[in-house]
Amino acid sequence: MKRHRQKKRDISKWLLIVLALIVAAEAVLVLYKRPDWMFMIKETAGSFFRNSDLEEATELDVTEWTLEELLGTKAVIQEDSLLLINKEYRIQSDFSDVVEEYKNSGVMMAPCIMPSYEALSAECKRKFNDALYVNSSYRTPEKQQEILETSAANIAAEVGASEHQAGLALDVYFSGYAGRAILKCEAGQYLYQNCWRYGFIIRYPLWKSSKTDTAFEPWHIRYVGVPHAEIMYLEGLVLEEYMELLSEAEYYRYGDYLITRQEKEPFLLPEGFESGIISSDNMGGYVITLKLGEEK
């Protein structure tokens, strides 16, 4: 009798092992057929091992600057690339007097995007012989309202809460690969992992909907500029989290860059910077990014 029970236990154990092997084989087969799933598993796992060298900067010798003084120097420009735009922080302007047409294509976007988009598009073409197309770029408030009325409420943002209205966001695709299917092609995977090199971020990544209040959109890239895109990618931050990270009136060093978020004029900044960009954060303050000289 004991021998019989032991035999039944042995058979049950082997049946479980065989079942587990079958399930594992099925999982491998599914992932083999879904390169986008396999890619996101690898990308998510890799994100735990990435981090930036962003650090607080202290003991700086600073002087007062007004916005007019900063923009009066050839070294500093204002491009508002770090506007936080969502349901809580909406934009009021339609930005129609800011956006421009990209290379007679009919695609309208903020001028600060153009060089970076051109470089990113050219690299995708060079590496994969695949053109990067724009499905949607700048939208007027009227166009956003039209999209909102004709789309599911959980897909289109409300008027004023869409980054497209500032001309800072692009919905992109490759031939035959649009929407979430963009991750099924090598070019789309490259875009997802490397757009930060060109100043773009994947604005609505996987696992971050609790922060962005927007579902996963691997096709929606947002320009934030250098070095912010790199920091956000390496730290795994969305724009909401990045703004929380940049405490007001503090200074942060990243390589040759000094980053500070300040609420109002006069701004306290060091002398001797080579160039800079100032952007409203759409929260009542400004993010100032300075490229420092070697002596700094």
N, C-alpha and C positions, 0 to 999 in steps of 0.2 A: 504493500500500500504506500509506504514512504517513497519507494522507488518510483511509483506511478505519479505521485504528487510532484516529485523533483523533476520528472520528465515533462510534466505539464508546465512547470515554472520555466524550464529551459526553453520549451517551445514558445511560450508567451514572450520571453525575453528576446528571442530571435525574431519573432514577429514584430515586436516594437522596433528593433534595430532596422529590419527591412522597411517598415513603414516610415521611419525617420529618413532612411536613405531615399526612399521614393519622394517624400516631401521635399528633401533637399535638392534632388534632381529636378523636380518640377520648378522649384524656386530659381535654380540656375537657368533653366530653360526660359522661364518668364523674363528674367533679367537680360538674358541674351537677346530676346526679342524686343526688349524695351531699353535701348541704349540711354534714353533720357533718365530712367530710373537708376540705372547703374551709375551714370554720371553724377546724379544728385547724392547718391549714397557716398561715393568717393569724395565729392566736394564737401559734404557735411562733415564727414570724418576728418578731412584735412583741415577744416576750419578750426578745430580744437588745438592745432599745433602752430597756428599763425598768431603773431602779435607784432605790434609796431614799436618803434623806439621813441614814441611821444613821451616827453617829460616836462614837468613844470620848470619854468625859468624864473630864477630869483636874482636879486641884487642887480637889477637893471638900472642904468642911468637914463631916465626918461624926461622928456619935456612936453609941454602942452602944444597940441595941434588942433586947429579947427578943421572942419570938413572942407571948407573953402581953401584953406592953406594946403591940405593934402592933395586936393584935386587940381590945385594950381601948379603942382610940380609935375613934370613930365613922367616922373617915376611911378606915380600912383594913378590908377584908374578905378572907376566904379562900374561894376557889371552885375551886381546883385545875383550872383550865381549861387548864393547860399540861402536864398529865401526858403524858409520852412513853410510849405503849403499843404494844408490838410483841413479836416473839418473844423478843427479848433482855431487854426490860424489861416484865415482866408485872405485872398487878395481882392482889392477893390478895382484896380486899374485893369483895362483890357489889353494893355501893352502893345496896342496896334502901332503906336509911334516908335516902338523900340525894335520890333522884329523886322527881319529882312529876308529876301528871297535867296535861297541857296542855289547858286550857279544856274539861274534861269530854269530851275526844275519845277517851279510852282510850290516847292516846299518852303514854308516860312518857319524861321527859328530865330532865337536870340543870336546876335552876332558873335558872342563869346563862344558859342557851340561850334561854329563853322570850321575853324582850323582843326579842332579835335575830331569832329565827325569825319572830316576829309581824310585825316591821317588814319583813323580807325577803319574806315571803309577801304582805303587803299591797302592796308595790311591784310584785311580779310580777303581781298581780291588776289593779293600776291601769294598768300599762304594756301588758299583753298580754291582759287580761281572762281570765286563765288561773290557776286555783288551783294552789298548790304543795302537793302531797300527801306524806305520810310513809309509806313502805312498811315501814320498820323503824327502831326507835329503841333504847330501853334493852332489854337482854337479861340475864336471870339467867344464872349459870353453867350451870344445867341446860338452859336454852333454847339457849345457845351450843353446848353439847355435842350437843344434838339436831340443830341445824343442821349441825354438823360431820359428824355421822354420815350425814346424808341428802343432803349436797352434795358436789361434787367437792372433793378435798383442797386444790386450788389456788385455791378460791374463798372458803371459809369459814376464818376464823382459828381457831387453837386456843384452848381455854379459857384465859383470863387474858391473851391477846394481842389481844383484840378491844376496840376503843374503845367499842363498843356497851355493854359491861358497865359502863362508867363513866357512861353516859348523855350522853356528849359528842358522839356521832356520830349523824347522820341519813342514812338512805338515802331519797332523795326522787325524785319523778317528777311529770310533768304528764300530764294526760289524754291517753292515746294514745301517750305517749312515756316509756318506762321503760328502765332499763338504759343501755347505750351509746347507744340511740336518743334519749336525752334531748337530745343535741346536734343533733338534726335539726329542732328547733323553736326559734323565736326566744327564747322564754322560757328554755329550757335553756341557750342560748348566753349570754344575759344573766346567768343564775345563775353560769355558769362564770367569766365575766369580772368579776363584780361582787359575789360573795358576801363578799369580803374587806371591803367597805364596812360589813358588818354583823357583823364579827368571825369569819367562817367562812373556812375554806380548803378547796380541793379536796385532800383528804388524799392521794389516790393519783393524781397527774397522769401524763400521758404522758411517756415517756423517763426516769422516775425509779424504776422498779422495782428497779434495782440498789441503791438507797438504802432503799426502803421494803419490799422483798421482797414486794411486792404488785402485781398487774397493774393496768392503767389502769381506774379506776372514777370516771367523771365524775359519777355519781349520789351518791357518798359525800362528804358535807360534814362537816367537823369544826370545832367551836367552839374557838377559841384566844383570842379577845378582841382588844380594841383596845389598842395599835396593832400588835400582833404579826402579825395577819392581813395588814395592809397591807404591812408590811415583807417578809413571806415572799412575797407576790404580786409585789411590785416587784423583789425580788432573785431570784425564781425558785427559792426554797428550799422543801424539804419540812421537816417538823418535826424529823427526825433531823439535817438540816444546820443548822437554826436553833439547835438545842441545842449543836452543835459550834461555831457562831459565837459564842455567848455564853460567853466564857471565865469561869471561876469567879473571883469577887472583883474582877471588872472592872466598869466602869460605862459605859453607853451612853446617848447622848442622841438622842432622836428627837422633834423639835418640842418640845412642852411636857412630854414624858415622859422619865423617867429609868428605865432598865432595868438591873437587876443580878441576877446569878445567884450565890448564896452557899450554901456547903455546910451551915453550922450556925450556931446562936446563939453569942454575940450577933451580930446583924446590924449592919453598919456602914452607916448611912444618914444623909442630911442632914436638918436640921430644916426646918420651914416648908413641907412638902408639903401640898397641898390634899386629896388622897385617894390611895388605893392599893389594889392587889390583890396578894395573896401566894398563890403556887401551888406545891405540890410538883412537882418535875420527874420524879418516879418513878425517879430515878437517885441518890437519896441527898441531894439538895439542894433549893433553892427558887429560884424566879424571882420577883423582886419588881418590880412596876411602879408607879411613883409619878407622879402628876400634880402637877407643880410649880407653885408660885405664880409670879406675874409677876416677882418680884424675883430668881428663880433663873434 
